[in-house]
Amino acid sequence: MRLFYSPTSPFVRKVMVAAKLRGLAERIELIPCNPHESPPALLAANPLSKVPAMETPDAGALVDSLVICEYLDTLGDAPRLIPEAGLARVAVLQAHAIADGILDAAVARRGLSLQPVDDARRAQDARLAGAISRALAWFEARPLPEAMDLAAVTLGCALGYLDFRFGHEPWRPVHPRLADWFQGVSALPAFRETAPIA
């Protein structure tokens, strides 16, 4: 398997954490690339020029972190990160969607921060920051994942990305349950070994 990646992408990190948890990381060749430059090899795997994208021996080229994690769940015999069926699957995918929304909004905010400041940028940034705040409150008010499923992986990557890119906006004081949960998750080898470096 070959994974096109950017080292600071939280979506790539989600895939790598999932691969490590399932004991598959050693089977993945990492191909560094800058998706903003649309390199031909990445475009051949993903016409959207986004990472992560994975070339597989049996399923072809896969795009989107959720699709790639679904594929990784079919390999090996480690516990699945996404339940196969039923309400348990729905619950994990629902929490994953909210955590993934934090990633979407945070990455978009990061992109905005590189643009000239004007009223439109301020309004868009406020809308994205509001989405992140509401999503954090959603998790704070509910039972947090006990098992390391895909929702937990994605939430851990989302909180890590907030620390990485928005450390000047501390989220822990108003989300103490999330802070305690994240402290434990951050200590896991799969998260320690994939933490982004500025």
C-alpha positions, -999 to 999 in steps of 0.1 A, spaced: 0 0 0 12 35 -8 -2 65 11 1 100 -3 5 123 27 13 157 40 29 155 75 6 182 91 -27 169 77 -50 158 105 -68 136 80 -36 118 71 -29 115 108 -63 98 113 -54 72 87 -20 66 103 -34 63 138 -59 38 124 -32 18 107 -10 17 138 -40 6 160 -46 -22 135 -10 -33 132 -8 -23 95 15 7 96 46 -13 85 28 -23 53 23 13 42 48 32 21 45 69 28 47 92 -3 52 128 7 35 154 -15 21 189 -15 -15 187 -26 -16 224 -33 9 218 -61 -12 189 -76 17 166 -84 10 141 -112 14 110 -90 -12 123 -65 -36 133 -93 -33 98 -107 -45 85 -73 -70 113 -65 -83 137 -92 -93 161 -64 -56 165 -54 -62 159 -18 -45 139 9 -48 112 21 -50 91 -10 -40 54 -9 -30 30 -36 -40 -5 -27 -32 -39 -43 -68 -50 -44 -91 -21 -42 -74 4 -65 -68 40 -55 -88 51 -25 -96 87 -15 -110 103 17 -98 93 52 -131 75 61 -130 53 30 -93 45 36 -101 36 73 -130 14 61 -105 -4 39 -80 -8 66 -107 -24 88 -109 -52 62 -73 -62 67 -57 -82 95 -75 -95 126 -73 -66 150 -106 -53 165 -125 -32 140 -125 5 143 -160 8 127 -186 -18 137 -199 -39 108 -236 -32 112 -265 -20 133 -269 8 158 -233 4 170 -221 13 136 -245 43 133 -233 56 167 -196 54 158 -202 70 124 -223 98 139 -196 107 164 -170 104 137 -190 128 115 -190 155 143 -153 150 150 -145 151 113 -165 183 111 -141 198 137 -113 189 114 -130 204 83 -137 236 101 -102 239 117 -84 232 84 -106 258 67 -98 283 94 -61 275 89 -65 283 52 -83 315 60 -56 327 83 -32 328 53 -56 352 35 -58 390 37 -80 402 66 -113 417 56 -149 416 68 -158 385 47 -128 366 62 -138 377 97 -173 365 92 -163 332 77 -137 326 105 -164 333 131 -188 309 115 -161 281 115 -150 289 150 -187 286 161 -190 252 145 -159 240 163 -171 254 196 -205 237 193 -190 204 183 -167 205 213 -197 212 235 -215 183 219 -188 159 229 -184 174 264 -221 168 271 -220 131 261 -203 99 272 -168 100 256 -155 70 237 -142 43 259 -130 20 231 -105 32 205 -129 32 175 -129 55 145 -148 82 164 -122 82 192 -94 83 166 -109 112 148 -117 131 180 -82 127 192 -68 139 159 -92 169 160 -82 180 195 -45 175 186 -50 197 155 -66 224 176 -35 224 199 -12 224 169 -28 252 148 -48 271 174 -29 268 206 -36 304 213 -73 295 216 -73 271 246 -103 248 245 -96 228 277 -109 253 304 -145 250 292 -143 213 282 -127 196 313 -141 161 305 -127 163 269 -94 176 283 -91 146 307 -101 122 279 -75 136 255 -47 135 281 -52 97 282 -55 93 244 -25 115 237 -3 91 257 -12 61 234 17 51 211 -4 55 180 -10 92 189 25 100 202 41 86 171 19 106 147 19 139 164 25 168 139 57 187 142 57 224 134 
